Amino acid sequence: MIDIHCHILPGVDDGAQTIEDSLDMAKEAVKEGISSIIATPHHNHSYQNIKSEIITAVQELNNRLNEEAVPLKVLPGQEVRIYGEIIEGIKSGEILSLSETQYLFIEFPSNHVPRYAERLLFDIQLQGLVPIIVHPERNKQIMEQPDLLYQFVEKGALTQVTASSLCGYFGNNIKKFSLQLIEANLTHFIASDAHNVNNRTFKITEAFNLIDSKYGPDMVYLFSENAELLVENSNIMREIPERIKKRKFLGIF
């Protein structure tokens, strides 16, 4: 299994603080059945983690994992908080796509979607990249106006829901909305967004068990296969997106 969103690099953001924390996370990931993780430190929010520094840090962590005989491979990535100069950052080599593929994480602020988001997502695609909106289920404006996300996906963006959201660790409203995103084909990846082994851990096995029980093994296969296809830089599987009906959405509150 591949986890495409994880804050496992030590001392670079609000994830692992020490190499020991990183090793603990790696061992926990292996217990979950994860064989590869894309390290996705925050960039352009409270933290600055540019492409070259991330690649170096990933190499150092992989060396340590080899020394400790932890059977986990870490790949380089970045969780980019949306900002107006992303295209310039891509061109200058500051921005890092996921495992240096065509796929790029984009994070919105937690309480709103910037007005320029639609145009910027389009411009990112003009650069030959595919934007993946991370944890949309935790964005206040998207929860209130799910048609926004439909428009982004319909125009080529992808999304990633957090396993802990699906399992209810961020509250029942977010859990129900996460399920609605799956049912409306408005998400394409399930990932951990793990920050530690305590209150923000992996929960991917639990999430996949829930998906299996509600939607069957084919849906589990879609999400796990999409992570594999992403790392291979192949086109992922996607179904035709549907709008979340307002009446149905209001039922989560």
Phi and psi in degrees as GROMACS dihedral restraints (atoms count N, CA, C in turn):
[ dihedral_restraints ]
;  ai    aj    ak    al  type     phi  dphi    fc
    3     4     5     6     1  -116.9    20    10
    4     5     6     7     1   132.3    20    10
    6     7     8     9     1  -105.3    20    10
    7     8     9    10     1   117.6    20    10
    9    10    11    12     1   -93.1    20    10
   10    11    12    13     1     1.4    20    10
   12    13    14    15     1  -145.4    20    10
   13    14    15    16     1   110.0    20    10
   15    16    17    18     1  -158.8    20    10
   16    17    18    19     1   141.9    20    10
   18    19    20    21     1  -104.5    20    10
   19    20    21    22     1    66.1    20    10
   21    22    23    24     1   -95.9    20    10
   22    23    24    25     1   -14.6    20    10
   24    25    26    27     1   -70.8    20    10
   25    26    27    28     1   135.7    20    10
   27    28    29    30     1   -79.5    20    10
   28    29    30    31     1   134.9    20    10
   30    31    32    33     1    70.2    20    10
   31    32    33    34     1    22.8    20    10
   33    34    35    36     1  -113.5    20    10
   34    35    36    37     1   -20.4    20    10
   36    37    38    39     1  -154.1    20    10
   37    38    39    40     1  -147.5    20    10
   39    40    41    42     1   -91.0    20    10
   40    41    42    43     1    15.6    20    10
   42    43    44    45     1   -91.9    20    10
   43    44    45    46     1  -134.5    20    10
   45    46    47    48     1   -54.9    20    10
   46    47    48    49     1   132.6    20    10
   48    49    50    51     1   -96.1    20    10
   49    50    51    52     1   -28.4    20    10
   51    52    53    54     1  -131.5    20    10
   52    53    54    55     1   167.1    20    10
   54    55    56    57     1   -63.5    20    10
   55    56    57    58     1   -31.0    20    10
   57    58    59    60     1   -65.4    20    10
   58    59    60    61     1   -39.6    20    10
   60    61    62    63     1   -60.6    20    10
   61    62    63    64     1   -42.4    20    10
   63    64    65    66     1   -62.4    20    10
   64    65    66    67     1   -42.4    20    10
   66    67    68    69     1   -65.2    20    10
   67    68    69    70     1   -40.4    20    10
   69    70    71    72     1   -61.5    20    10
   70    71    72    73     1   -42.6    20    10
   72    73    74    75     1   -64.5    20    10
   73    74    75    76     1   -40.8    20    10
   75    76    77    78     1   -62.2    20    10
   76    77    78    79     1   -43.8    20    10
   78    79    80    81     1   -65.5    20    10
   79    80    81    82     1   -38.9    20    10
   81    82    83    84     1   -65.2    20    10
   82    83    84    85     1   -39.3    20    10
   84    85    86    87     1   -61.5    20    10
   85    86    87    88     1   -43.3    20    10
   87    88    89    90     1   -60.7    20    10
   88    89    90    91     1   -40.5    20    10
   90    91    92    93     1   -61.1    20    10
   91    92    93    94     1   -30.4    20    10
   93    94    95    96     1   -79.0    20    10
   94    95    96    97     1    -5.8    20    10
   96    97    98    99     1    89.6    20    10
   97    98    99   100     1    15.7    20    10
   99   100   101   102     1   -87.6    20    10
  100   101   102   103     1   130.2    20    10
  102   103   104   105     1  -105.7    20    10
  103   104   105   106     1   -25.8    20    10
  105   106   107   108     1  -138.7    20    10
  106   107   108   109     1   143.5    20    10
  108   109   110   111     1  -130.5    20    10
  109   110   111   112     1   136.2    20    10
  111   112   113   114     1   -92.7    20    10
  112   113   114   115     1   117.9    20    10
  114   115   116   117     1   -75.9    20    10
  115   116   117   118     1   123.7    20    10
  117   118   119   120     1  -128.7    20    10
  118   119   120   121     1    71.2    20    10
  120   121   122   123     1   -64.9    20    10
  121   122   123   124     1   150.1    20    10
  123   124   125   126     1   -62.7    20    10
  124   125   126   127     1   145.8    20    10
  126   127   128   129     1  -140.9    20    10
  127   128   129   130     1   137.5    20    10
  129   130   131   132     1    66.5    20    10
  130   131   132   133     1    38.9    20    10
  132   133   134   135     1  -129.3    20    10
  133   134   135   136     1  -105.5    20    10
  135   136   137   138     1   -89.4    20    10
  136   137   138   139     1    -5.8    20    10
  138   139   140   141     1  -131.5    20    10
  139   140   141   142     1   147.8    20    10
  141   142   143   144     1  -117.0    20    10
  142   143   144   145     1   111.5    20    10
  144   145   146   147     1  -132.0    20    10
  145   146   147   148     1    96.9    20    10
  147   148   149   150     1   -85.4    20    10
  148   149   150   151     1   163.9    20    10
  150   151   152   153     1   -51.1    20    10
  151   152   153   154     1   -52.5    20    10
  153   154   155   156     1   -63.1    20    10
  154   155   156   157     1   -38.2    20    10
  156   157   158   159     1   -69.3    20    10
  157   158   159   160     1   -37.8    20    10
  159   160   161   162     1   -65.0    20    10
  160   161   162   163     1   -45.1    20    10
  162   163   164   165     1   -58.9    20    10
  163   164   165   166     1   -43.1    20    10
  165   166   167   168     1   -63.4    20    10
  166   167   168   169     1   -44.9    20    10
  168   169   170   171     1   -64.0    20    10
  169   170   171   172     1   -36.5    20    10
  171   172   173   174     1   -66.1    20    10
  172   173   174   175     1   -42.4    20    10
  174   175   176   177     1   -60.6    20    10
  175   176   177   178     1   -42.5    20    10
  177   178   179   180     1   -64.9    20    10
  178   179   180   181     1   -40.9    20    10
  180   181   182   183     1   -67.1    20    10
  181   182   183   184     1   -42.0    20    10
  183   184   185   186     1   -60.8    20    10
  184   185   186   187     1   -39.2    20    10
  186   187   188   189     1   -60.4    20    10
  187   188   189   190     1   -42.9    20    10
  189   190   191   192     1   -68.2    20    10
  190   191   192   193     1   -38.9    20    10
  192   193   194   195     1   -62.0    20    10
  193   194   195   196     1   -38.9    20    10
  195   196   197   198     1   -63.7    20    10
  196   197   198   199     1   -42.8    20    10
  198   199   200   201     1   -61.5    20    10
  199   200   201   202     1   -37.1    20    10
  201   202   203   204     1   -89.0    20    10
  202   203   204   205     1     1.3    20    10
  204   205   206   207     1    57.7    20    10
  205   206   207   208     1    40.3    20    10
  207   208   209   210     1   -94.0    20    10
  208   209   210   211     1   117.7    20    10
  210   211   212   213     1   -79.3    20    10
  211   212   213   214     1    67.8    20    10
  213   214   215   216     1  -139.2    20    10
  214   215   216   217     1   136.4    20    10
  216   217   218   219     1  -108.5    20    10
  217   218   219   220     1   130.5    20    10
  219   220   221   222     1  -106.1    20    10
  220   221   222   223     1   133.2    20    10
  222   223   224   225     1  -113.7    20    10
  223   224   225   226     1   153.1    20    10
  225   226   227   228     1   -83.2    20    10
  226   227   228   229     1   139.1    20    10
  228   229   230   231     1  -157.0    20    10
  229   230   231   232     1  -170.2    20    10
  231   232   233   234     1  -162.1    20    10
  232   233   234   235     1   140.5    20    10
  234   235   236   237     1  -107.0    20    10
  235   236   237   238     1   103.3    20    10
  237   238   239   240     1   -93.4    20    10
  238   239   240   241     1   115.7    20    10
  240   241   242   243     1   -69.0    20    10
  241   242   243   244     1   130.1    20    10
  243   244   245   246     1   -58.4    20    10
  244   245   246   247     1   134.6    20    10
  246   247   248   249     1  -152.2    20    10
  247   248   249   250     1   160.4    20    10
  249   250   251   252     1   -66.7    20    10
  250   251   252   253     1   -20.6    20    10
  252   253   254   255     1  -104.7    20    10
  253   254   255   256     1    25.8    20    10
  255   256   257   258     1   -58.7    20    10
  256   257   258   259     1   -41.4    20    10
  258   259   260   261     1   -60.5    20    10
  259   260   261   262     1   -41.8    20    10
  261   262   263   264     1   -63.4    20    10
  262   263   264   265     1   -37.9    20    10
  264   265   266   267     1   -65.3    20    10
  265   266   267   268     1   -36.3    20    10
  267   268   269   270     1   -64.0    20    10
  268   269   270   271     1   -46.5    20    10
  270   271   272   273     1   -68.3    20    10
  271   272   273   274     1   -31.1    20    10
  273   274   275   276     1   -85.0    20    10
  274   275   276   277     1    -9.3    20    10
  276   277   278   279     1    88.7    20    10
  277   278   279   280     1    12.8    20    10
  279   280   281   282     1   -80.3    20    10
  280   281   282   283     1   -35.4    20    10
  282   283   284   285     1   -89.6    20    10
  283   284   285   286     1   139.2    20    10
  285   286   287   288     1  -120.2    20    10
  286   287   288   289     1   123.8    20    10
  288   289   290   291     1   -77.8    20    10
  289   290   291   292     1   173.5    20    10
  291   292   293   294     1   -72.2    20    10
  292   293   294   295     1   115.1    20    10
  294   295   296   297     1    53.0    20    10
  295   296   297   298     1    30.7    20    10
  297   298   299   300     1    57.0    20    10
  298   299   300   301     1    37.8    20    10
  300   301   302   303     1   -98.7    20    10
  301   302   303   304     1  -165.0    20    10
  303   304   305   306     1   -80.9    20    10
  304   305   306   307     1    -5.1    20    10
  306   307   308   309     1   -98.1    20    10
  307   308   309   310     1   133.8    20    10
  309   310   311   312     1  -131.6    20    10
  310   311   312   313     1   126.2    20    10
  312   313   314   315     1   -73.9    20    10
  313   314   315   316     1   136.3    20    10
  315   316   317   318     1  -128.6    20    10
  316   317   318   319     1   126.7    20    10
  318   319   320   321     1  -109.9    20    10
  319   320   321   322     1   131.5    20    10
  321   322   323   324     1   -90.7    20    10
  322   323   324   325     1   157.6    20    10
  324   325   326   327     1   -56.8    20    10
  325   326   327   328     1   156.6    20    10
  327   328   329   330     1   -71.9    20    10
  328   329   330   331     1   -22.7    20    10
  330   331   332   333     1  -110.3    20    10
  331   332   333   334     1    -5.7    20    10
  333   334   335   336     1  -159.0    20    10
  334   335   336   337     1   171.1    20    10
  336   337   338   339     1  -114.8    20    10
  337   338   339   340     1   120.7    20    10
  339   340   341   342     1   -57.7    20    10
  340   341   342   343     1   145.7    20    10
  342   343   344   345     1   -62.6    20    10
  343   344   345   346     1   -28.5    20    10
  345   346   347   348     1   -85.0    20    10
  346   347   348   349     1     3.1    20    10
  348   349   350   351     1   -60.0    20    10
  349   350   351   352     1   -45.6    20    10
  351   352   353   354     1   -60.1    20    10
  352   353   354   355     1   -45.7    20    10
  354   355   356   357     1   -64.6    20    10
  355   356   357   358     1   -41.5    20    10
  357   358   359   360     1   -67.6    20    10
  358   359   360   361     1   -40.3    20    10
  360   361   362   363     1   -60.6    20    10
  361   362   363   364     1   -37.5    20    10
  363   364   365   366     1   -66.0    20    10
  364   365   366   367     1   -44.1    20    10
  366   367   368   369     1   -64.5    20    10
  367   368   369   370     1   -35.7    20    10
  369   370   371   372     1   -61.4    20    10
  370   371   372   373     1   -41.3    20    10
  372   373   374   375     1   -66.6    20    10
  373   374   375   376     1   -31.4    20    10
  375   376   377   378     1   -65.8    20    10
  376   377   378   379     1   -21.6    20    10
  378   379   380   381     1   -83.9    20    10
  379   380   381   382     1     4.3    20    10
  381   382   383   384     1    84.9    20    10
  382   383   384   385     1    14.7    20    10
  384   385   386   387     1  -111.5    20    10
  385   386   387   388     1   155.3    20    10
  387   388   389   390     1  -112.1    20    10
  388   389   390   391     1   112.3    20    10
  390   391   392   393     1   -74.1    20    10
  391   392   393   394     1   137.0    20    10
  393   394   395   396     1  -116.1    20    10
  394   395   396   397     1   114.4    20    10
  396   397   398   399     1   -78.6    20    10
  397   398   399   400     1   120.6    20    10
  399   400   401   402     1   -88.3    20    10
  400   401   402   403     1   148.4    20    10
  402   403   404   405     1    31.2    20    10
  403   404   405   406     1    58.0    20    10
  405   406   407   408     1   -64.4    20    10
  406   407   408   409     1   -22.3    20    10
  408   409   410   411     1   -67.3    20    10
  409   410   411   412     1   -13.6    20    10
  411   412   413   414     1  -105.9    20    10
  412   413   414   415     1    11.0    20    10
  414   415   416   417     1   -95.7    20    10
  415   416   417   418     1   123.0    20    10
  417   418   419   420     1   -59.6    20    10
  418   419   420   421     1   -44.9    20    10
  420   421   422   423     1   -69.1    20    10
  421   422   423   424     1   -37.2    20    10
  423   424   425   426     1   -66.6    20    10
  424   425   426   427     1   -39.0    20    10
  426   427   428   429     1   -61.4    20    10
  427   428   429   430     1   -37.6    20    10
  429   430   431   432     1   -80.7    20    10
  430   431   432   433     1   -29.1    20    10
  432   433   434   435     1  -131.5    20    10
  433   434   435   436     1    71.4    20    10
  435   436   437   438     1   -62.2    20    10
  436   437   438   439     1   -18.6    20    10
  438   439   440   441     1   -63.9    20    10
  439   440   441   442     1   -24.9    20    10
  441   442   443   444     1   -56.9    20    10
  442   443   444   445     1   -46.8    20    10
  444   445   446   447     1   -67.5    20    10
  445   446   447   448     1   -39.2    20    10
  447   448   449   450     1   -55.6    20    10
  448   449   450   451     1   -44.6    20    10
  450   451   452   453     1   -62.5    20    10
  451   452   453   454     1   -42.0    20    10
  453   454   455   456     1   -63.6    20    10
  454   455   456   457     1   -44.6    20    10
  456   457   458   459     1   -69.3    20    10
  457   458   459   460     1   -40.9    20    10
  459   460   461   462     1   -61.6    20    10
  460   461   462   463     1   -26.7    20    10
  462   463   464   465     1   -98.7    20    10
  463   464   465   466     1    14.8    20    10
  465   466   467   468     1   113.8    20    10
  466   467   468   469     1   -10.6    20    10
  468   469   470   471     1   -76.2    20    10
  469   470   471   472     1   156.5    20    10
  471   472   473   474     1  -112.1    20    10
  472   473   474   475     1   169.8    20    10
  474   475   476   477     1  -139.0    20    10
  475   476   477   478     1   159.7    20    10
  477   478   479   480     1  -132.6    20    10
  478   479   480   481     1   123.6    20    10
  480   481   482   483     1   -96.3    20    10
  481   482   483   484     1   143.5    20    10
  483   484   485   486     1   -83.1    20    10
  484   485   486   487     1   135.5    20    10
  486   487   488   489     1   -56.7    20    10
  487   488   489   490     1   -42.3    20    10
  489   490   491   492     1   -64.9    20    10
  490   491   492   493     1   -31.8    20    10
  492   493   494   495     1   -62.3    20    10
  493   494   495   496     1   -45.6    20    10
  495   496   497   498     1   -63.9    20    10
  496   497   498   499     1   -31.6    20    10
  498   499   500   501     1   -90.3    20    10
  499   500   501   502     1     1.1    20    10
  501   502   503   504     1    92.4    20    10
  502   503   504   505     1     7.6    20    10
  504   505   506   507     1   -75.8    20    10
  505   506   507   508     1   -12.9    20    10
  507   508   509   510     1  -105.7    20    10
  508   509   510   511     1    12.9    20    10
  510   511   512   513     1   108.8    20    10
  511   512   513   514     1   160.2    20    10
  513   514   515   516     1   -70.1    20    10
  514   515   516   517     1   -35.4    20    10
  516   517   518   519     1   -62.4    20    10
  517   518   519   520     1   -44.4    20    10
  519   520   521   522     1   -67.6    20    10
  520   521   522   523     1   -37.3    20    10
  522   523   524   525     1   -59.7    20    10
  523   524   525   526     1   -48.9    20    10
  525   526   527   528     1   -63.8    20    10
  526   527   528   529     1   -39.0    20    10
  528   529   530   531     1   -67.9    20    10
  529   530   531   532     1   -36.8    20    10
  531   532   533   534     1   -60.0    20    10
  532   533   534   535     1   -42.6    20    10
  534   535   536   537     1   -64.7    20    10
  535   536   537   538     1   -38.3    20    10
  537   538   539   540     1   -64.0    20    10
  538   539   540   541     1   -36.8    20    10
  540   541   542   543     1   -63.3    20    10
  541   542   543   544     1   -40.2    20    10
  543   544   545   546     1   -64.0    20    10
  544   545   546   547     1   -47.3    20    10
  546   547   548   549     1   -64.1    20    10
  547   548   549   550     1   -29.2    20    10
  549   550   551   552     1   -94.4    20    10
  550   551   552   553     1    10.1    20    10
  552   553   554   555     1    56.9    20    10
  553   554   555   556     1    37.5    20    10
  555   556   557   558     1  -105.1    20    10
  556   557   558   559     1     9.4    20    10
  558   559   560   561     1  -139.6    20    10
  559   560   561   562     1   154.7    20    10
  561   562   563   564     1  -128.4    20    10
  562   563   564   565     1   -13.1    20    10
  564   565   566   567     1  -141.4    20    10
  565   566   567   568     1   144.6    20    10
  567   568   569   570     1  -114.3    20    10
  568   569   570   571     1   126.4    20    10
  570   571   572   573     1  -141.5    20    10
  571   572   573   574     1   166.0    20    10
  573   574   575   576     1   -79.5    20    10
  574   575   576   577     1   -38.7    20    10
  576   577   578   579     1    51.4    20    10
  577   578   579   580     1    36.3    20    10
  579   580   581   582     1   -68.4    20    10
  580   581   582   583     1   140.6    20    10
  582   583   584   585     1  -116.9    20    10
  583   584   585   586     1   -21.3    20    10
  585   586   587   588     1  -164.5    20    10
  586   587   588   589     1  -171.1    20    10
  588   589   590   591     1  -106.5    20    10
  589   590   591   592     1    10.9    20    10
  591   592   593   594     1  -106.7    20    10
  592   593   594   595     1   -85.8    20    10
  594   595   596   597     1   -96.8    20    10
  595   596   597   598     1    -7.0    20    10
  597   598   599   600     1  -136.5    20    10
  598   599   600   601     1    64.6    20    10
  600   601   602   603     1  -101.0    20    10
  601   602   603   604     1  -163.4    20    10
  603   604   605   606     1   -76.7    20    10
  604   605   606   607     1   -60.9    20    10
  606   607   608   609     1    63.1    20    10
  607   608   609   610     1    15.5    20    10
  609   610   611   612     1   -70.0    20    10
  610   611   612   613     1   -42.8    20    10
  612   613   614   615     1   -59.5    20    10
  613   614   615   616     1   -43.8    20    10
  615   616   617   618     1   -61.7    20    10
  616   617   618   619     1   -41.5    20    10
  618   619   620   621     1   -65.7    20    10
  619   620   621   622     1   -43.4    20    10
  621   622   623   624     1   -67.1    20    10
  622   623   624   625     1   -34.9    20    10
  624   625   626   627     1   -63.8    20    10
  625   626   627   628     1   -39.1    20    10
  627   628   629   630     1   -65.2    20    10
  628   629   630   631     1   -45.7    20    10
  630   631   632   633     1   -60.1    20    10
  631   632   633   634     1   -42.5    20    10
  633   634   635   636     1   -61.2    20    10
  634   635   636   637     1   -43.1    20    10
  636   637   638   639     1   -68.9    20    10
  637   638   639   640     1   -32.9    20    10
  639   640   641   642     1   -91.0    20    10
  640   641   642   643     1   -35.8    20    10
  642   643   644   645     1  -124.8    20    10
  643   644   645   646     1    -8.6    20    10
  645   646   647   648     1    93.8    20    10
  646   647   648   649     1   169.0    20    10
  648   649   650   651     1   -66.4    20    10
  649   650   651   652     1   -24.9    20    10
  651   652   653   654     1   -63.2    20    10
  652   653   654   655     1   -36.5    20    10
  654   655   656   657     1   -71.1    20    10
  655   656   657   658     1   -38.4    20    10
  657   658   659   660     1   -60.6    20    10
  658   659   660   661     1   -43.5    20    10
  660   661   662   663     1   -60.9    20    10
  661   662   663   664     1   -42.3    20    10
  663   664   665   666     1   -58.4    20    10
  664   665   666   667     1   -48.0    20    10
  666   667   668   669     1   -69.1    20    10
  667   668   669   670     1   -42.2    20    10
  669   670   671   672     1   -69.9    20    10
  670   671   672   673     1   -38.0    20    10
  672   673   674   675     1   -67.5    20    10
  673   674   675   676     1   -37.0    20    10
  675   676   677   678     1   -62.0    20    10
  676   677   678   679     1   -37.1    20    10
  678   679   680   681     1   -63.3    20    10
  679   680   681   682     1   -40.4    20    10
  681   682   683   684     1   -64.5    20    10
  682   683   684   685     1   -45.0    20    10
  684   685   686   687     1   -64.0    20    10
  685   686   687   688     1   -36.6    20    10
  687   688   689   690     1   -60.3    20    10
  688   689   690   691     1   -49.7    20    10
  690   691   692   693     1   -63.0    20    10
  691   692   693   694     1   -31.7    20    10
  693   694   695   696     1   -78.3    20    10
  694   695   696   697     1    -4.0    20    10
  696   697   698   699     1    60.8    20    10
  697   698   699   700     1    35.1    20    10
  699   700   701   702     1   -99.5    20    10
  700   701   702   703     1   166.6    20    10
  702   703   704   705     1   -71.3    20    10
  703   704   705   706     1   131.9    20    10
  705   706   707   708     1   -83.9    20    10
  706   707   708   709     1   166.9    20    10
  708   709   710   711     1   -84.5    20    10
  709   710   711   712     1   132.6    20    10
  711   712   713   714     1  -144.0    20    10
  712   713   714   715     1   142.3    20    10
  714   715   716   717     1   -98.1    20    10
  715   716   717   718     1   165.5    20    10
  717   718   719   720     1   -66.4    20    10
  718   719   720   721     1   123.6    20    10
  720   721   722   723     1   -68.8    20    10
  721   722   723   724     1   150.7    20    10
  723   724   725   726     1  -125.1    20    10
  724   725   726   727     1   152.8    20    10
  726   727   728   729     1   -75.3    20    10
  727   728   729   730     1   143.6    20    10
  729   730   731   732     1   -85.4    20    10
  730   731   732   733     1   118.0    20    10
  732   733   734   735     1   -65.6    20    10
  733   734   735   736     1   137.3    20    10
  735   736   737   738     1   -58.6    20    10
  736   737   738   739     1   -41.2    20    10
  738   739   740   741     1   -59.6    20    10
  739   740   741   742     1   -45.1    20    10
  741   742   743   744     1   -66.9    20    10
  742   743   744   745     1   -39.6    20    10
  744   745   746   747     1   -64.0    20    10
  745   746   747   748     1   -42.8    20    10
  747   748   749   750     1   -63.2    20    10
  748   749   750   751     1   -19.2    20    10
  750   751   752   753     1   -67.8    20    10
  751   752   753   754     1   -11.7    20    10
  753   754   755   756     1   -80.1    20    10
  754   755   756   757     1   -13.5    20    10
